[in-house]
Amino acid sequence: MILVSEMIIKRRIVAVFLAVSSLLTSINAQAYTLEIPRQISRAIADRLDVNFKNARQSSAPEKASTVWDALSYTSIDAGFAGESNLYQATLGVDQRWNNLDVGVAVSYARLEQSGFFTSEKSNLPGFTPYIDYIVNPYLHVTAMGGYIRKEGVGKDSFNVNTAFTDISLNSEIPIISGLSLSPRAGYRFAYSDFDAPNFGNATTYTNTLYAQGRLAYTIKNVSIYFDSLYERVVIDNNLPNPADGGDLVFITAGIDYSVNQVVSVGVAYRHEIVEDNVDYHQGLAHMSMRF
């Protein structure tokens, strides 16, 4: 009788362990399915906002080429679920013909995850073509589609292939001299295939509806801005005990500086304010050059 009770207790412990570890695996998986595509999309969208401003100027040429880069560091501390540090760089080049802008971006991410159930360092290269069309002086439409690859290193590691698309409506509305409001609304979809040698395959579908508003004040060559980003995330996957997404809110403060008519640089800080069990901090920097 005692042996049977001990066996039942052990089975319950094992079941709880597997359930918790599966849940944490799902949470950590969001770094591949949600965070990295978000950062690539943001970097490209911010770049195209600058192109939009430049194209609206009366002195803007009919054609323009741009080379740009965006760097970011993100720290995500989910307590017992573990900690993730993400270092990401995105380099892009695009060409504008009147109202049409076409470009391509390559990205590299270094993801370091640690926790009670997981500890891994991953390299994730990516490739994302994009296109932008200026509808009128107040609206432009952006679309992109990207691919990200994570190849596992070590016997307990796993491979991840992620494909994503993003489409958004973007605007800039002048309020008074120097002050403007830039709203953005869009939809992002990511498909991820996980191949774990010890657990088999799993797929994840991540749907994100988002709305963003940015208030910027420009004095000569300096622009100071604050923005808020709301995301509604719906995750559909076949991982055990999967995380199902939810509502996310981010706030950002940044400053951009136009060195001259060709070169511009900027830095920003972003923080998530909704999830009580997640401590999210992100630092960003960018530079662009027209020729």
Contacts in CASP RR format, 6 or more apart in sequence:
PFRMAT RR
TARGET T0000
AUTHOR 0000-0000-0000
METHOD contacts of the structure
MODEL  1
MILVSEMIIKRRIVAVFLAVSSLLTSINAQAYTLEIPRQISRAIADRLDV
NFKNARQSSAPEKASTVWDALSYTSIDAGFAGESNLYQATLGVDQRWNNL
DVGVAVSYARLEQSGFFTSEKSNLPGFTPYIDYIVNPYLHVTAMGGYIRK
EGVGKDSFNVNTAFTDISLNSEIPIISGLSLSPRAGYRFAYSDFDAPNFG
NATTYTNTLYAQGRLAYTIKNVSIYFDSLYERVVIDNNLPNPADGGDLVF
ITAGIDYSVNQVVSVGVAYRHEIVEDNVDYHQGLAHMSMRF
18 240 0 8 1.000
19 240 0 8 1.000
19 241 0 8 1.000
20 117 0 8 1.000
21 117 0 8 1.000
22 239 0 8 1.000
22 240 0 8 1.000
22 241 0 8 1.000
23 81 0 8 1.000
23 240 0 8 1.000
23 241 0 8 1.000
23 242 0 8 1.000
23 243 0 8 1.000
24 80 0 8 1.000
24 81 0 8 1.000
24 82 0 8 1.000
24 116 0 8 1.000
24 117 0 8 1.000
24 118 0 8 1.000
25 117 0 8 1.000
25 118 0 8 1.000
25 239 0 8 1.000
26 237 0 8 1.000
26 239 0 8 1.000
26 240 0 8 1.000
26 241 0 8 1.000
26 242 0 8 1.000
26 243 0 8 1.000
27 78 0 8 1.000
27 81 0 8 1.000
27 243 0 8 1.000
28 81 0 8 1.000
28 82 0 8 1.000
28 84 0 8 1.000
28 113 0 8 1.000
28 118 0 8 1.000
29 160 0 8 1.000
29 192 0 8 1.000
29 194 0 8 1.000
29 204 0 8 1.000
29 237 0 8 1.000
29 239 0 8 1.000
30 206 0 8 1.000
30 235 0 8 1.000
30 243 0 8 1.000
30 245 0 8 1.000
31 76 0 8 1.000
31 84 0 8 1.000
31 86 0 8 1.000
31 111 0 8 1.000
31 113 0 8 1.000
32 111 0 8 1.000
32 124 0 8 1.000
32 148 0 8 1.000
32 150 0 8 1.000
32 160 0 8 1.000
32 162 0 8 1.000
32 192 0 8 1.000
33 162 0 8 1.000
33 190 0 8 1.000
33 192 0 8 1.000
33 204 0 8 1.000
33 206 0 8 1.000
33 235 0 8 1.000
34 190 0 8 1.000
34 206 0 8 1.000
34 208 0 8 1.000
34 233 0 8 1.000
35 74 0 8 1.000
35 76 0 8 1.000
35 84 0 8 1.000
35 86 0 8 1.000
36 86 0 8 1.000
36 88 0 8 1.000
36 107 0 8 1.000
36 109 0 8 1.000
36 111 0 8 1.000
36 124 0 8 1.000
36 148 0 8 1.000
36 162 0 8 1.000
37 146 0 8 1.000
37 148 0 8 1.000
37 162 0 8 1.000
37 164 0 8 1.000
37 166 0 8 1.000
37 188 0 8 1.000
37 190 0 8 1.000
37 206 0 8 1.000
38 188 0 8 1.000
38 208 0 8 1.000
38 231 0 8 1.000
39 72 0 8 1.000
39 74 0 8 1.000
39 86 0 8 1.000
39 88 0 8 1.000
39 90 0 8 1.000
39 109 0 8 1.000
40 88 0 8 1.000
40 90 0 8 1.000
40 105 0 8 1.000
40 107 0 8 1.000
40 126 0 8 1.000
40 128 0 8 1.000
40 146 0 8 1.000
40 148 0 8 1.000
40 164 0 8 1.000
41 144 0 8 1.000
41 164 0 8 1.000
41 166 0 8 1.000
41 188 0 8 1.000
43 70 0 8 1.000
43 72 0 8 1.000
43 90 0 8 1.000
43 105 0 8 1.000
43 107 0 8 1.000
43 286 0 8 1.000
44 90 0 8 1.000
44 105 0 8 1.000
44 128 0 8 1.000
44 130 0 8 1.000
44 142 0 8 1.000
44 144 0 8 1.000
45 142 0 8 1.000
45 166 0 8 1.000
45 168 0 8 1.000
45 170 0 8 1.000
45 184 0 8 1.000
46 70 0 8 1.000
46 286 0 8 1.000
47 66 0 8 1.000
47 68 0 8 1.000
47 70 0 8 1.000
47 92 0 8 1.000
47 94 0 8 1.000
47 286 0 8 1.000
47 288 0 8 1.000
48 94 0 8 1.000
48 101 0 8 1.000
48 130 0 8 1.000
48 132 0 8 1.000
48 140 0 8 1.000
48 142 0 8 1.000
48 170 0 8 1.000
49 170 0 8 1.000
49 172 0 8 1.000
49 182 0 8 1.000
50 264 0 8 1.000
50 288 0 8 1.000
51 64 0 8 1.000
51 66 0 8 1.000
51 94 0 8 1.000
51 96 0 8 1.000
51 101 0 8 1.000
51 132 0 8 1.000
52 132 0 8 1.000
52 134 0 8 1.000
52 140 0 8 1.000
52 170 0 8 1.000
52 172 0 8 1.000
53 172 0 8 1.000
54 60 0 8 1.000
54 64 0 8 1.000
54 290 0 8 1.000
55 64 0 8 1.000
55 96 0 8 1.000
55 99 0 8 1.000
55 101 0 8 1.000
55 134 0 8 1.000
56 134 0 8 1.000
56 137 0 8 1.000
62 97 0 8 1.000
62 98 0 8 1.000
63 95 0 8 1.000
63 96 0 8 1.000
63 97 0 8 1.000
63 98 0 8 1.000
64 95 0 8 1.000
64 96 0 8 1.000
64 290 0 8 1.000
65 93 0 8 1.000
65 94 0 8 1.000
65 95 0 8 1.000
65 96 0 8 1.000
65 290 0 8 1.000
65 291 0 8 1.000
66 93 0 8 1.000
66 94 0 8 1.000
66 95 0 8 1.000
66 96 0 8 1.000
66 288 0 8 1.000
66 289 0 8 1.000
66 290 0 8 1.000
66 291 0 8 1.000
67 91 0 8 1.000
67 92 0 8 1.000
67 93 0 8 1.000
67 288 0 8 1.000
67 289 0 8 1.000
67 291 0 8 1.000
68 91 0 8 1.000
68 92 0 8 1.000
68 93 0 8 1.000
68 94 0 8 1.000
68 286 0 8 1.000
68 287 0 8 1.000
68 288 0 8 1.000
68 289 0 8 1.000
69 89 0 8 1.000
69 90 0 8 1.000
69 91 0 8 1.000
69 92 0 8 1.000
69 286 0 8 1.000
69 287 0 8 1.000
69 288 0 8 1.000
70 89 0 8 1.000
70 90 0 8 1.000
70 284 0 8 1.000
70 285 0 8 1.000
70 286 0 8 1.000
71 88 0 8 1.000
71 89 0 8 1.000
71 90 0 8 1.000
71 284 0 8 1.000
71 285 0 8 1.000
71 286 0 8 1.000
72 86 0 8 1.000
72 87 0 8 1.000
72 88 0 8 1.000
72 89 0 8 1.000
72 282 0 8 1.000
72 283 0 8 1.000
72 284 0 8 1.000
72 285 0 8 1.000
73 85 0 8 1.000
73 86 0 8 1.000
73 87 0 8 1.000
73 88 0 8 1.000
73 282 0 8 1.000
73 283 0 8 1.000
74 84 0 8 1.000
74 85 0 8 1.000
74 86 0 8 1.000
74 88 0 8 1.000
74 280 0 8 1.000
74 281 0 8 1.000
74 282 0 8 1.000
74 283 0 8 1.000
75 83 0 8 1.000
75 84 0 8 1.000
75 85 0 8 1.000
75 86 0 8 1.000
75 279 0 8 1.000
75 280 0 8 1.000
75 281 0 8 1.000
75 282 0 8 1.000
76 83 0 8 1.000
76 84 0 8 1.000
76 85 0 8 1.000
76 86 0 8 1.000
76 278 0 8 1.000
76 279 0 8 1.000
76 280 0 8 1.000
77 83 0 8 1.000
77 278 0 8 1.000
77 279 0 8 1.000
77 280 0 8 1.000
78 84 0 8 1.000
78 277 0 8 1.000
78 278 0 8 1.000
78 279 0 8 1.000
79 277 0 8 1.000
79 279 0 8 1.000
80 116 0 8 1.000
81 115 0 8 1.000
81 277 0 8 1.000
82 113 0 8 1.000
82 114 0 8 1.000
82 115 0 8 1.000
82 116 0 8 1.000
82 118 0 8 1.000
83 113 0 8 1.000
83 114 0 8 1.000
83 115 0 8 1.000
84 111 0 8 1.000
84 112 0 8 1.000
84 113 0 8 1.000
85 111 0 8 1.000
85 112 0 8 1.000
85 113 0 8 1.000
86 109 0 8 1.000
86 110 0 8 1.000
86 111 0 8 1.000
86 112 0 8 1.000
87 109 0 8 1.000
87 110 0 8 1.000
87 111 0 8 1.000
88 107 0 8 1.000
88 108 0 8 1.000
88 109 0 8 1.000
88 110 0 8 1.000
89 107 0 8 1.000
89 108 0 8 1.000
89 109 0 8 1.000
90 105 0 8 1.000
90 106 0 8 1.000
90 107 0 8 1.000
91 105 0 8 1.000
91 106 0 8 1.000
91 107 0 8 1.000
92 103 0 8 1.000
92 104 0 8 1.000
92 105 0 8 1.000
92 106 0 8 1.000
93 103 0 8 1.000
93 104 0 8 1.000
94 101 0 8 1.000
94 102 0 8 1.000
94 103 0 8 1.000
94 104 0 8 1.000
94 130 0 8 1.000
95 101 0 8 1.000
95 102 0 8 1.000
95 103 0 8 1.000
99 133 0 8 1.000
99 134 0 8 1.000
99 135 0 8 1.000
100 131 0 8 1.000
100 132 0 8 1.000
100 133 0 8 1.000
100 134 0 8 1.000
101 131 0 8 1.000
101 132 0 8 1.000
101 133 0 8 1.000
101 134 0 8 1.000
102 129 0 8 1.000
102 130 0 8 1.000
102 131 0 8 1.000
102 132 0 8 1.000
103 129 0 8 1.000
103 130 0 8 1.000
103 131 0 8 1.000
104 127 0 8 1.000
104 128 0 8 1.000
104 129 0 8 1.000
104 130 0 8 1.000
105 127 0 8 1.000
105 128 0 8 1.000
105 129 0 8 1.000
105 130 0 8 1.000
106 125 0 8 1.000
106 126 0 8 1.000
106 127 0 8 1.000
106 128 0 8 1.000
107 125 0 8 1.000
107 126 0 8 1.000
107 127 0 8 1.000
107 128 0 8 1.000
107 148 0 8 1.000
108 123 0 8 1.000
108 124 0 8 1.000
108 125 0 8 1.000
108 126 0 8 1.000
109 123 0 8 1.000
109 124 0 8 1.000
109 125 0 8 1.000
109 126 0 8 1.000
109 148 0 8 1.000
110 121 0 8 1.000
110 122 0 8 1.000
110 123 0 8 1.000
110 124 0 8 1.000
111 120 0 8 1.000
111 121 0 8 1.000
111 122 0 8 1.000
111 123 0 8 1.000
111 124 0 8 1.000
111 150 0 8 1.000
112 120 0 8 1.000
112 121 0 8 1.000
112 122 0 8 1.000
113 119 0 8 1.000
113 120 0 8 1.000
113 121 0 8 1.000
113 122 0 8 1.000
120 152 0 8 1.000
120 157 0 8 1.000
121 153 0 8 1.000
122 150 0 8 1.000
122 152 0 8 1.000
122 153 0 8 1.000
122 157 0 8 1.000
123 150 0 8 1.000
123 151 0 8 1.000
124 148 0 8 1.000
124 149 0 8 1.000
124 150 0 8 1.000
124 160 0 8 1.000
125 148 0 8 1.000
125 149 0 8 1.000
126 146 0 8 1.000
126 147 0 8 1.000
126 148 0 8 1.000
126 149 0 8 1.000
127 146 0 8 1.000
127 147 0 8 1.000
128 144 0 8 1.000
128 145 0 8 1.000
128 146 0 8 1.000
128 147 0 8 1.000
129 144 0 8 1.000
129 145 0 8 1.000
129 146 0 8 1.000
130 142 0 8 1.000
130 143 0 8 1.000
130 144 0 8 1.000
130 145 0 8 1.000
131 142 0 8 1.000
131 143 0 8 1.000
131 144 0 8 1.000
132 140 0 8 1.000
132 141 0 8 1.000
132 142 0 8 1.000
132 143 0 8 1.000
133 140 0 8 1.000
133 141 0 8 1.000
134 140 0 8 1.000
135 141 0 8 1.000
138 171 0 8 1.000
138 172 0 8 1.000
138 173 0 8 1.000
139 169 0 8 1.000
139 170 0 8 1.000
139 171 0 8 1.000
140 170 0 8 1.000
140 171 0 8 1.000
141 167 0 8 1.000
141 168 0 8 1.000
141 169 0 8 1.000
141 170 0 8 1.000
142 166 0 8 1.000
142 167 0 8 1.000
142 168 0 8 1.000
142 170 0 8 1.000
143 165 0 8 1.000
143 166 0 8 1.000
143 167 0 8 1.000
143 168 0 8 1.000
144 165 0 8 1.000
144 166 0 8 1.000
144 167 0 8 1.000
145 163 0 8 1.000
145 164 0 8 1.000
145 165 0 8 1.000
145 166 0 8 1.000
146 163 0 8 1.000
146 164 0 8 1.000
146 165 0 8 1.000
147 161 0 8 1.000
147 162 0 8 1.000
147 163 0 8 1.000
148 160 0 8 1.000
148 161 0 8 1.000
148 162 0 8 1.000
148 163 0 8 1.000
148 164 0 8 1.000
149 160 0 8 1.000
149 161 0 8 1.000
149 162 0 8 1.000
150 159 0 8 1.000
150 160 0 8 1.000
150 161 0 8 1.000
150 162 0 8 1.000
151 159 0 8 1.000
152 158 0 8 1.000
152 159 0 8 1.000
155 197 0 8 1.000
156 197 0 8 1.000
156 198 0 8 1.000
157 197 0 8 1.000
158 194 0 8 1.000
158 195 0 8 1.000
158 196 0 8 1.000
158 197 0 8 1.000
158 199 0 8 1.000
159 194 0 8 1.000
159 195 0 8 1.000
160 192 0 8 1.000
160 193 0 8 1.000
160 194 0 8 1.000
160 195 0 8 1.000
161 192 0 8 1.000
161 193 0 8 1.000
161 195 0 8 1.000
162 190 0 8 1.000
162 191 0 8 1.000
162 192 0 8 1.000
162 193 0 8 1.000
163 190 0 8 1.000
163 191 0 8 1.000
164 188 0 8 1.000
164 189 0 8 1.000
164 190 0 8 1.000
164 191 0 8 1.000
165 188 0 8 1.000
165 189 0 8 1.000
166 186 0 8 1.000
166 187 0 8 1.000
166 188 0 8 1.000
166 189 0 8 1.000
167 186 0 8 1.000
167 187 0 8 1.000
168 184 0 8 1.000
168 185 0 8 1.000
168 186 0 8 1.000
168 187 0 8 1.000
169 184 0 8 1.000
169 185 0 8 1.000
169 186 0 8 1.000
170 182 0 8 1.000
170 183 0 8 1.000
170 184 0 8 1.000
171 182 0 8 1.000
171 183 0 8 1.000
171 184 0 8 1.000
172 180 0 8 1.000
172 181 0 8 1.000
172 182 0 8 1.000
173 180 0 8 1.000
173 181 0 8 1.000
173 182 0 8 1.000
173 183 0 8 1.000
174 180 0 8 1.000
175 181 0 8 1.000
178 217 0 8 1.000
178 218 0 8 1.000
178 219 0 8 1.000
179 215 0 8 1.000
179 216 0 8 1.000
179 217 0 8 1.000
179 218 0 8 1.000
180 215 0 8 1.000
180 216 0 8 1.000
180 218 0 8 1.000
181 213 0 8 1.000
181 214 0 8 1.000
181 215 0 8 1.000
181 216 0 8 1.000
182 213 0 8 1.000
182 214 0 8 1.000
182 215 0 8 1.000
182 216 0 8 1.000
182 227 0 8 1.000
183 211 0 8 1.000
183 212 0 8 1.000
183 213 0 8 1.000
183 214 0 8 1.000
184 210 0 8 1.000
184 211 0 8 1.000
184 212 0 8 1.000
184 213 0 8 1.000
184 214 0 8 1.000
185 210 0 8 1.000
185 211 0 8 1.000
185 212 0 8 1.000
186 209 0 8 1.000
186 210 0 8 1.000
186 211 0 8 1.000
187 207 0 8 1.000
187 208 0 8 1.000
187 209 0 8 1.000
187 210 0 8 1.000
188 206 0 8 1.000
188 207 0 8 1.000
188 208 0 8 1.000
188 210 0 8 1.000
189 205 0 8 1.000
189 206 0 8 1.000
189 207 0 8 1.000
189 208 0 8 1.000
190 204 0 8 1.000
190 205 0 8 1.000
190 206 0 8 1.000
190 208 0 8 1.000
191 203 0 8 1.000
191 204 0 8 1.000
191 205 0 8 1.000
191 206 0 8 1.000
192 203 0 8 1.000
192 204 0 8 1.000
192 206 0 8 1.000
193 201 0 8 1.000
193 202 0 8 1.000
193 203 0 8 1.000
194 201 0 8 1.000
194 202 0 8 1.000
194 203 0 8 1.000
194 204 0 8 1.000
194 239 0 8 1.000
195 201 0 8 1.000
196 202 0 8 1.000
202 237 0 8 1.000
202 238 0 8 1.000
202 239 0 8 1.000
203 237 0 8 1.000
203 238 0 8 1.000
204 235 0 8 1.000
204 236 0 8 1.000
204 237 0 8 1.000
204 239 0 8 1.000
204 242 0 8 1.000
205 235 0 8 1.000
205 236 0 8 1.000
205 237 0 8 1.000
206 233 0 8 1.000
206 234 0 8 1.000
206 235 0 8 1.000
207 233 0 8 1.000
207 234 0 8 1.000
207 235 0 8 1.000
207 236 0 8 1.000
208 231 0 8 1.000
208 232 0 8 1.000
208 233 0 8 1.000
208 234 0 8 1.000
209 231 0 8 1.000
209 232 0 8 1.000
210 229 0 8 1.000
210 230 0 8 1.000
210 231 0 8 1.000
210 232 0 8 1.000
211 229 0 8 1.000
211 230 0 8 1.000
212 227 0 8 1.000
212 228 0 8 1.000
212 229 0 8 1.000
212 230 0 8 1.000
213 227 0 8 1.000
213 228 0 8 1.000
213 229 0 8 1.000
214 225 0 8 1.000
214 226 0 8 1.000
214 227 0 8 1.000
215 225 0 8 1.000
215 226 0 8 1.000
215 227 0 8 1.000
216 223 0 8 1.000
216 224 0 8 1.000
216 225 0 8 1.000
217 223 0 8 1.000
217 224 0 8 1.000
217 225 0 8 1.000
218 224 0 8 1.000
221 257 0 8 1.000
221 258 0 8 1.000
221 259 0 8 1.000
222 255 0 8 1.000
222 256 0 8 1.000
222 257 0 8 1.000
222 258 0 8 1.000
223 255 0 8 1.000
223 256 0 8 1.000
223 257 0 8 1.000
223 258 0 8 1.000
224 254 0 8 1.000
224 255 0 8 1.000
225 252 0 8 1.000
225 253 0 8 1.000
225 254 0 8 1.000
225 255 0 8 1.000
225 256 0 8 1.000
226 251 0 8 1.000
226 252 0 8 1.000
226 253 0 8 1.000
226 254 0 8 1.000
227 251 0 8 1.000
227 252 0 8 1.000
228 249 0 8 1.000
228 250 0 8 1.000
228 251 0 8 1.000
228 252 0 8 1.000
229 248 0 8 1.000
229 249 0 8 1.000
229 250 0 8 1.000
229 251 0 8 1.000
229 252 0 8 1.000
230 247 0 8 1.000
230 248 0 8 1.000
230 249 0 8 1.000
231 247 0 8 1.000
231 248 0 8 1.000
231 249 0 8 1.000
231 250 0 8 1.000
232 246 0 8 1.000
232 247 0 8 1.000
233 245 0 8 1.000
233 246 0 8 1.000
233 247 0 8 1.000
233 248 0 8 1.000
234 244 0 8 1.000
234 245 0 8 1.000
234 246 0 8 1.000
235 242 0 8 1.000
235 243 0 8 1.000
235 244 0 8 1.000
235 245 0 8 1.000
247 274 0 8 1.000
248 272 0 8 1.000
248 274 0 8 1.000
248 275 0 8 1.000
249 272 0 8 1.000
249 273 0 8 1.000
249 274 0 8 1.000
250 270 0 8 1.000
250 271 0 8 1.000
250 272 0 8 1.000
250 273 0 8 1.000
250 280 0 8 1.000
251 270 0 8 1.000
251 271 0 8 1.000
251 273 0 8 1.000
252 268 0 8 1.000
252 269 0 8 1.000
252 270 0 8 1.000
252 271 0 8 1.000
253 268 0 8 1.000
253 269 0 8 1.000
254 266 0 8 1.000
254 267 0 8 1.000
254 268 0 8 1.000
254 269 0 8 1.000
255 266 0 8 1.000
255 267 0 8 1.000
255 268 0 8 1.000
256 264 0 8 1.000
256 265 0 8 1.000
256 266 0 8 1.000
257 264 0 8 1.000
257 265 0 8 1.000
257 266 0 8 1.000
258 264 0 8 1.000
259 265 0 8 1.000
261 290 0 8 1.000
262 289 0 8 1.000
262 290 0 8 1.000
262 291 0 8 1.000
263 287 0 8 1.000
263 288 0 8 1.000
263 289 0 8 1.000
263 290 0 8 1.000
264 287 0 8 1.000
264 288 0 8 1.000
265 285 0 8 1.000
265 286 0 8 1.000
265 287 0 8 1.000
266 285 0 8 1.000
266 286 0 8 1.000
266 287 0 8 1.000
267 283 0 8 1.000
267 284 0 8 1.000
267 285 0 8 1.000
267 286 0 8 1.000
268 283 0 8 1.000
268 284 0 8 1.000
268 285 0 8 1.000
269 281 0 8 1.000
269 282 0 8 1.000
269 283 0 8 1.000
269 284 0 8 1.000
270 280 0 8 1.000
270 281 0 8 1.000
270 282 0 8 1.000
270 283 0 8 1.000
270 284 0 8 1.000
271 280 0 8 1.000
271 281 0 8 1.000
271 282 0 8 1.000
272 278 0 8 1.000
272 280 0 8 1.000
END
